[in-house]
Structures are given as C-alpha cells and as structure tokens.
C-alpha cells in the first residue's frame, strides 16, 4: 500500500512540475494607456498597448524590442509601433490589422517579446475582429 501511494504521489508531483515548467506564456492585458484595461486586442486598431511587467523584460525597457507572433489567422498581423514605461509595466503600443475584413477573427495570439535575438517573455492575448457589413 505504501509503495502504491508513493508511486501515485511521485507521478502527481512530476505531472505538476512538468506542467508548470512547460507553461508557454502568461495571459496579457491590453490598455489604452489612460487607465482602461481590455481583455483582448481588436483588429483595425492602433491605440491599444500590451501590458508587460518590467520584471519579465529583465527590469528595464530595452530600446530594440521586436515582436514575434503565432496563433493568428492568415492575413492577421500585430506590429509594434512604440513603447513606454508606466509604473512597473512596459506598454507596447501595437497596430492590429487583417487583410480580409469579411472574415471573423477569434484568435489567441502568442506574442514573444524579443531584444535582439533574445526572447525575453511570451504572452498570450485574444485577438478579435468582426465582419464588416
């Protein structure tokens, strides 16, 4: 009985540790920079910023940040426009575009923030866009 219990406990501990170690990204929020927070980015917008804790960027705001995205529908893109600090956060102002506005966008973007060739952090945020009538 003790051996079985130890085996189950060890298996659960390994599952928990492996799951945490493989967590790809944290959920990010968007902001307008004036105190309003949003749970998603919206297509055809260039006024939202992604909030990233400065601690996730090494405590500073590098001047050579770039974004690498995954999880977006074909023709949908997120482009970094500018960055600024606000308290303990970096605000990464982005433009979200799509080539076809006759198709809904309902994606979970994975955004890797890089400085040079070094990946600093990866965050996830929903991206939404409705159909133009």
Backbone as ProteinMPNN parsed JSONL, in Angstrom:
{"seq_chain_A": "XXXXXXXXXXXXXXXXXXXXXXXXXXXXXXXXXXXXXXXXXXXXXXXXXXXXXXXXXXXXXXXXXXXXXXXXXXXXXXXXXXXXXXXXXXXXXXXXXXXXXXXXXXXXXXXXXXXXXXXXXXXXXXXXXXXXX", "coords_chain_A": {"N_chain_A": [[0.823, -1.193, 0.0], [1.924, 1.268, 0.842], [3.933, 1.574, -1.061], [2.461, 1.834, -3.445], [1.041, 4.194, -2.909], [3.184, 5.977, -2.676], [4.148, 5.865, -5.295], [1.987, 6.919, -6.779], [1.868, 9.488, -5.639], [4.4, 10.478, -6.378], [4.126, 10.444, -9.17], [2.052, 12.308, -9.537], [3.322, 14.594, -8.529], [5.411, 14.898, -10.376], [3.906, 15.354, -12.691], [2.668, 17.81, -12.069], [4.95, 19.46, -11.735], [6.145, 19.256, -14.273], [4.103, 20.3, -15.889], [4.028, 22.993, -15.005], [6.609, 23.794, -15.689], [6.519, 23.697, -18.428], [4.75, 25.634, -19.149], [3.754, 27.825, -21.541], [3.204, 30.566, -21.822], [2.095, 33.637, -20.271], [-1.084, 35.158, -19.572], [-1.835, 38.182, -21.084], [-2.816, 41.632, -20.735], [-4.509, 44.285, -22.438], [-4.211, 47.832, -22.786], [-5.385, 51.228, -22.862], [-3.588, 53.061, -22.161], [-4.43, 55.072, -20.557], [-5.544, 54.19, -18.246], [-7.706, 52.48, -18.684], [-8.474, 49.064, -19.047], [-8.265, 46.206, -21.124], [-9.423, 42.986, -22.186], [-8.557, 41.925, -24.523], [-7.078, 42.287, -27.821], [-8.011, 44.257, -30.646], [-8.912, 43.997, -34.062], [-8.044, 46.226, -36.76], [-7.108, 48.328, -35.204], [-5.056, 50.768, -33.576], [-4.487, 51.872, -31.176], [-4.189, 50.537, -28.844], [-2.25, 49.104, -26.185], [-0.055, 46.501, -25.191], [0.286, 45.223, -21.991], [3.181, 44.572, -20.214], [4.879, 43.184, -17.534], [7.684, 44.901, -16.221], [9.572, 43.387, -14.911], [9.494, 40.985, -16.291], [10.92, 41.63, -18.498], [13.469, 41.811, -17.697], [13.715, 43.894, -15.934], [14.181, 46.303, -17.149], [13.488, 48.549, -19.922], [14.235, 47.674, -22.912], [15.583, 49.292, -25.848], [15.422, 48.114, -28.292], [13.263, 46.429, -28.871], [11.34, 43.823, -30.355], [8.556, 42.099, -31.854], [7.357, 38.785, -32.086], [4.957, 36.819, -33.529], [2.464, 34.254, -33.098], [-0.211, 31.95, -33.764], [-2.163, 33.444, -35.019], [-4.784, 34.076, -37.386], [-4.497, 33.553, -40.933], [-3.36, 36.374, -42.684], [-3.763, 38.161, -40.623], [-2.177, 40.471, -38.507], [0.135, 41.687, -36.008], [1.767, 44.553, -35.143], [4.533, 46.177, -33.726], [4.463, 49.46, -32.598], [5.353, 51.506, -30.796], [6.97, 52.025, -27.579], [6.597, 52.431, -24.024], [7.159, 53.287, -20.565], [5.186, 52.616, -17.697], [4.716, 52.954, -14.501], [5.376, 49.877, -13.023], [5.317, 48.577, -15.433], [5.835, 47.788, -18.901], [4.538, 49.335, -21.689], [3.488, 48.242, -24.682], [2.748, 49.564, -27.547], [0.651, 48.734, -30.188], [-0.25, 47.955, -33.603], [-3.025, 46.384, -34.959], [-3.912, 44.466, -37.609], [-5.767, 43.201, -40.451], [-6.079, 41.439, -43.513], [-8.453, 40.715, -44.702], [-11.525, 41.816, -44.171], [-13.959, 40.614, -44.278], [-14.13, 38.349, -42.886], [-14.488, 36.785, -39.733], [-12.368, 37.277, -36.873], [-11.072, 35.407, -34.34], [-8.927, 34.729, -32.368], [-6.19, 33.353, -30.413], [-3.482, 34.959, -29.666], [-0.028, 34.304, -29.477], [2.571, 36.043, -28.269], [5.845, 36.746, -28.6], [8.216, 38.6, -26.982], [11.07, 40.196, -27.958], [14.511, 41.098, -27.555], [16.874, 42.123, -29.586], [18.233, 39.105, -30.629], [17.35, 37.681, -28.497], [14.807, 36.086, -26.725], [12.636, 37.528, -24.485], [10.21, 37.3, -23.067], [7.082, 35.544, -23.319], [3.753, 36.112, -24.11], [0.192, 35.622, -23.997], [-2.737, 36.69, -25.69], [-6.13, 37.333, -26.449], [-7.368, 37.978, -29.767], [-9.646, 39.829, -31.537], [-12.001, 40.342, -34.169], [-14.682, 41.636, -35.98], [-17.026, 40.978, -38.677], [-17.099, 43.104, -41.449], [-19.88, 44.77, -42.683]], "CA_chain_A": [[0.0, 0.0, 0.0], [2.789, 2.445, 0.915], [4.641, 1.699, -2.33], [1.497, 2.353, -4.414], [0.781, 5.588, -2.557], [4.384, 6.744, -3.025], [4.209, 5.935, -6.752], [0.957, 7.867, -7.211], [2.301, 10.816, -5.197], [5.523, 10.891, -7.227], [3.602, 10.714, -10.511], [1.336, 13.586, -9.487], [4.306, 15.664, -8.344], [6.093, 15.093, -11.655], [2.953, 15.959, -13.619], [2.53, 19.217, -11.688], [6.207, 20.162, -12.014], [6.32, 19.323, -15.722], [3.103, 21.235, -16.408], [4.463, 24.355, -14.723], [7.842, 24.094, -16.419], [6.226, 23.82, -19.845], [3.786, 26.704, -19.401], [4.331, 28.596, -22.634], [3.081, 32.007, -21.706], [1.092, 34.144, -19.354], [-2.119, 35.949, -20.221], [-1.563, 39.617, -21.024], [-3.933, 42.551, -20.899], [-4.268, 45.469, -23.256], [-4.625, 49.073, -22.145], [-5.35, 52.408, -23.724], [-2.56, 53.937, -21.61], [-5.066, 56.07, -19.694], [-6.178, 53.536, -17.109], [-8.689, 51.468, -19.068], [-7.844, 47.793, -19.357], [-9.061, 45.374, -22.014], [-9.032, 41.574, -22.158], [-8.204, 41.475, -25.872], [-6.736, 43.257, -28.856], [-9.048, 44.303, -31.67], [-8.4, 44.285, -35.397], [-8.222, 47.6, -37.231], [-6.843, 49.269, -34.108], [-3.655, 51.146, -33.349], [-4.484, 52.677, -29.962], [-4.034, 49.666, -27.681], [-0.907, 48.668, -25.804], [0.029, 45.271, -24.41], [0.983, 45.453, -20.717], [4.162, 43.545, -19.865], [5.642, 43.58, -16.341], [9.1, 45.171, -16.493], [10.356, 42.263, -14.38], [9.567, 39.971, -17.35], [11.873, 42.109, -19.501], [14.758, 41.973, -17.034], [13.706, 45.091, -15.099], [14.405, 47.502, -17.962], [12.766, 48.6, -21.186], [15.225, 47.779, -23.988], [15.15, 50.14, -26.959], [15.425, 47.347, -29.545], [12.254, 45.374, -28.784], [10.574, 43.379, -31.516], [7.536, 41.106, -31.533], [7.192, 37.619, -32.952], [3.617, 36.345, -33.204], [1.977, 32.951, -33.551], [-1.599, 31.717, -33.393], [-3.076, 34.359, -35.707], [-5.325, 33.651, -38.676], [-3.784, 34.056, -42.11], [-3.713, 37.739, -43.03], [-3.871, 38.993, -39.422], [-0.835, 40.789, -38.015], [0.336, 42.612, -34.891], [3.014, 45.269, -35.382], [4.936, 47.071, -32.638], [4.594, 50.858, -33.02], [6.179, 52.257, -29.846], [6.978, 51.503, -26.213], [6.752, 53.4, -22.947], [7.054, 52.741, -19.208], [4.13, 53.152, -16.842], [4.89, 52.233, -13.247], [6.176, 48.668, -13.158], [4.953, 47.908, -16.682], [6.155, 48.299, -20.226], [3.375, 49.367, -22.57], [3.903, 48.022, -26.064], [1.667, 50.01, -28.427], [0.647, 47.896, -31.383], [-1.293, 48.044, -34.625], [-3.567, 45.069, -35.297], [-4.513, 44.574, -38.941], [-6.083, 41.977, -41.196], [-6.236, 41.724, -44.939], [-9.808, 40.395, -45.151], [-12.49, 42.209, -43.135], [-15.209, 39.869, -44.448], [-13.974, 37.124, -42.097], [-14.295, 36.994, -38.296], [-11.112, 36.885, -36.234], [-11.266, 34.976, -32.956], [-7.664, 34.012, -32.195], [-5.378, 33.542, -29.213], [-2.132, 35.262, -30.147], [1.142, 34.134, -28.628], [3.469, 37.122, -28.662], [7.166, 36.672, -27.984], [8.888, 39.897, -26.957], [12.5, 39.935, -28.125], [15.502, 42.174, -27.6], [17.854, 41.494, -30.466], [17.864, 37.711, -30.887], [16.992, 37.048, -27.229], [13.407, 36.112, -26.313], [12.542, 37.957, -23.092], [8.995, 36.734, -22.492], [5.995, 35.246, -24.25], [2.435, 36.313, -23.512], [-0.955, 35.297, -24.84], [-3.855, 37.623, -25.595], [-7.097, 37.131, -27.526], [-7.482, 38.982, -30.828], [-10.992, 39.738, -32.09], [-12.42, 41.242, -35.239], [-15.968, 41.281, -36.559], [-17.191, 41.076, -40.125], [-17.624, 44.372, -41.962], [-21.094, 44.541, -43.486]], "C_chain_A": [[0.868, 1.258, 0.0], [3.5, 2.677, -0.417], [3.715, 2.284, -3.404], [1.223, 3.827, -4.161], [1.967, 6.467, -2.923], [4.488, 6.918, -4.542], [3.206, 6.954, -7.288], [1.364, 9.286, -6.84], [3.435, 11.335, -6.071], [5.036, 11.238, -8.629], [2.865, 12.046, -10.551], [2.304, 14.753, -9.344], [5.043, 15.946, -9.643], [5.179, 15.747, -12.683], [2.812, 17.444, -13.331], [3.786, 19.994, -12.047], [6.427, 20.31, -13.515], [5.344, 20.309, -16.332], [3.509, 22.671, -16.175], [5.697, 24.726, -15.522], [7.569, 24.331, -17.896], [5.189, 24.893, -20.151], [4.393, 27.682, -20.395], [4.274, 30.091, -22.399], [2.051, 32.372, -20.66], [0.079, 34.959, -20.149], [-1.812, 37.424, -20.012], [-2.872, 40.387, -21.134], [-3.516, 43.66, -21.837], [-4.756, 46.68, -22.47], [-4.646, 50.18, -23.181], [-4.297, 53.4, -23.249], [-3.104, 54.998, -20.679], [-5.839, 55.437, -18.547], [-7.231, 52.508, -17.459], [-7.965, 50.208, -19.517], [-8.81, 46.943, -20.171], [-8.52, 43.95, -21.966], [-8.547, 41.069, -23.502], [-7.683, 42.642, -26.695], [-7.807, 43.164, -29.934], [-8.442, 44.675, -33.014], [-8.771, 45.707, -35.79], [-8.044, 48.608, -36.096], [-5.352, 49.556, -34.019], [-3.532, 51.998, -32.097], [-4.318, 51.844, -28.696], [-2.572, 49.307, -27.452], [-1.019, 47.374, -25.016], [0.835, 45.587, -23.157], [1.902, 44.279, -20.413], [4.867, 44.002, -18.591], [7.114, 43.795, -16.697], [9.989, 44.042, -15.992], [10.511, 41.165, -15.434], [10.554, 40.353, -18.446], [13.25, 42.324, -18.901], [14.855, 43.245, -16.211], [13.93, 46.389, -15.851], [13.521, 47.448, -19.202], [13.782, 48.788, -22.306], [14.69, 48.617, -25.148], [15.117, 49.401, -28.298], [14.4, 46.213, -29.54], [11.619, 45.093, -30.139], [9.568, 42.341, -31.041], [7.551, 39.998, -32.57], [5.861, 36.997, -32.566], [3.353, 34.958, -33.772], [0.511, 32.86, -33.14], [-2.604, 32.632, -34.064], [-3.553, 33.762, -37.026], [-4.491, 34.235, -39.803], [-4.286, 35.456, -42.441], [-3.883, 38.673, -41.851], [-2.47, 39.224, -38.88], [-0.893, 41.76, -36.844], [1.713, 43.219, -35.079], [3.301, 46.199, -34.216], [5.156, 48.475, -33.191], [5.536, 51.643, -32.119], [6.087, 51.601, -28.478], [7.104, 52.66, -25.233], [6.662, 52.661, -21.62], [5.894, 53.403, -18.497], [4.161, 52.345, -15.55], [5.816, 51.053, -13.451], [5.911, 47.907, -14.443], [5.583, 48.588, -17.889], [4.854, 48.254, -21.019], [3.878, 49.294, -24.002], [2.724, 48.369, -26.97], [1.777, 49.291, -29.759], [-0.455, 48.311, -32.354], [-1.708, 46.622, -34.958], [-4.332, 45.219, -36.611], [-4.876, 43.193, -39.475], [-6.356, 42.355, -42.64], [-7.661, 41.517, -45.422], [-10.804, 40.703, -44.042], [-13.842, 41.518, -43.309], [-15.195, 38.564, -43.652], [-13.781, 37.491, -40.627], [-12.895, 36.585, -37.873], [-11.431, 36.584, -34.779], [-10.074, 34.089, -32.615], [-7.082, 34.239, -30.806], [-3.945, 33.722, -29.696], [-1.111, 34.928, -29.076], [2.166, 35.135, -29.143], [4.766, 36.981, -27.884], [7.823, 38.036, -28.126], [10.382, 39.622, -26.966], [13.296, 41.227, -28.044], [16.672, 41.609, -28.385], [17.368, 40.099, -30.807], [17.359, 36.998, -29.642], [15.505, 37.217, -26.924], [13.35, 36.451, -24.826], [11.337, 37.353, -22.386], [8.019, 36.426, -23.614], [4.685, 35.392, -23.504], [1.368, 35.901, -24.513], [-2.037, 36.341, -24.619], [-4.826, 37.327, -26.739], [-7.066, 38.293, -28.523], [-8.837, 38.764, -31.496], [-11.197, 40.738, -33.216], [-13.711, 40.745, -35.845], [-15.965, 41.453, -38.062], [-17.72, 42.461, -40.462], [-18.802, 44.061, -42.873], [-21.096, 45.398, -44.716]], "O_chain_A": [[0.597, 2.203, -0.741], [3.656, 3.817, -0.857], [4.138, 3.135, -4.187], [1.177, 4.621, -5.101], [1.787, 7.578, -3.423], [4.869, 7.986, -5.022], [3.542, 7.761, -8.154], [1.217, 10.198, -7.654], [3.433, 12.502, -6.463], [5.487, 12.223, -9.214], [3.033, 12.824, -11.49], [2.119, 15.792, -9.978], [5.279, 17.106, -9.982], [5.619, 16.595, -13.459], [2.836, 18.256, -14.256], [3.693, 21.084, -12.611], [6.849, 21.369, -13.98], [5.723, 21.082, -17.212], [3.351, 23.502, -17.069], [5.817, 25.86, -15.985], [8.297, 25.077, -18.55], [4.789, 25.045, -21.305], [5.424, 28.296, -20.122], [5.213, 30.808, -22.748], [1.251, 31.546, -20.223], [0.359, 35.395, -21.265], [-1.557, 37.859, -18.889], [-3.894, 39.855, -21.57], [-2.33, 43.94, -22.01], [-5.613, 46.559, -21.595], [-4.014, 50.086, -24.233], [-4.123, 54.459, -23.853], [-2.338, 55.746, -20.072], [-6.696, 56.082, -17.943], [-7.62, 51.723, -16.594], [-6.985, 50.263, -20.259], [-10.018, 46.959, -19.936], [-7.331, 43.728, -21.739], [-8.162, 39.905, -23.62], [-7.823, 43.809, -26.326], [-8.432, 42.119, -30.113], [-7.577, 45.547, -33.103], [-9.687, 46.308, -35.23], [-8.745, 49.618, -36.038], [-4.51, 48.716, -34.338], [-2.58, 52.768, -31.963], [-4.306, 52.391, -27.593], [-1.775, 49.219, -28.386], [-1.971, 47.179, -24.261], [1.928, 46.146, -23.238], [1.459, 43.131, -20.359], [5.407, 45.107, -18.563], [7.719, 42.974, -17.387], [11.037, 43.768, -16.576], [11.538, 40.488, -15.474], [10.977, 39.505, -19.232], [14.108, 42.95, -19.523], [15.953, 43.645, -15.825], [13.875, 47.466, -15.257], [12.891, 46.431, -19.49], [14.155, 49.917, -22.624], [13.485, 48.646, -25.396], [14.815, 50.003, -29.328], [14.635, 45.159, -30.131], [11.395, 45.993, -30.948], [9.711, 41.774, -29.958], [7.732, 40.238, -33.764], [5.649, 36.677, -31.397], [3.933, 34.549, -34.777], [0.053, 33.604, -32.273], [-3.785, 32.606, -33.716], [-2.818, 33.036, -37.695], [-3.858, 35.279, -39.647], [-5.493, 35.697, -42.475], [-4.125, 39.864, -42.044], [-1.667, 38.294, -38.8], [-1.832, 42.544, -36.705], [2.71, 42.501, -35.166], [2.417, 46.927, -33.767], [5.931, 48.667, -34.128], [6.413, 52.36, -32.602], [5.241, 50.738, -28.242], [7.639, 53.72, -25.558], [6.15, 51.543, -21.557], [5.644, 54.597, -18.666], [3.695, 51.207, -15.502], [6.913, 51.202, -13.988], [6.238, 46.724, -14.543], [5.828, 49.794, -17.893], [4.153, 47.242, -21.014], [4.602, 50.174, -24.468], [1.808, 47.564, -27.14], [2.842, 49.241, -30.375], [-1.449, 48.929, -31.972], [-0.865, 45.76, -35.207], [-5.278, 46.001, -36.707], [-4.368, 42.17, -39.017], [-6.808, 43.461, -42.936], [-8.05, 42.08, -46.446], [-10.919, 39.944, -43.08], [-14.778, 41.807, -42.564], [-16.133, 37.77, -43.733], [-13.009, 38.394, -40.305], [-12.306, 35.665, -38.441], [-11.996, 37.42, -34.073], [-10.186, 32.863, -32.577], [-7.439, 35.194, -30.116], [-3.281, 32.761, -30.085], [-1.31, 35.238, -27.901], [2.577, 35.083, -30.303], [4.781, 37.085, -26.657], [7.971, 38.561, -29.229], [10.902, 38.914, -26.104], [12.819, 42.299, -28.414], [17.379, 40.721, -27.908], [16.225, 39.922, -31.226], [16.976, 35.831, -29.715], [14.998, 38.338, -26.87], [13.94, 35.753, -24.002], [11.436, 36.939, -21.231], [8.116, 36.972, -24.713], [4.521, 34.865, -22.404], [1.614, 35.839, -25.717], [-2.232, 36.82, -23.502], [-4.399, 37.095, -27.87], [-6.777, 39.434, -28.162], [-9.143, 37.666, -31.961], [-10.635, 41.834, -33.209], [-13.83, 39.568, -36.187], [-15.027, 42.0, -38.643], [-18.671, 42.939, -39.844], [-18.717, 43.186, -43.734], [-22.037, 45.339, -45.507]]}, "name": "protein", "num_of_chains": 1, "seq": "XXXXXXXXXXXXXXXXXXXXXXXXXXXXXXXXXXXXXXXXXXXXXXXXXXXXXXXXXXXXXXXXXXXXXXXXXXXXXXXXXXXXXXXXXXXXXXXXXXXXXXXXXXXXXXXXXXXXXXXXXXXXXXXXXXXXX"}
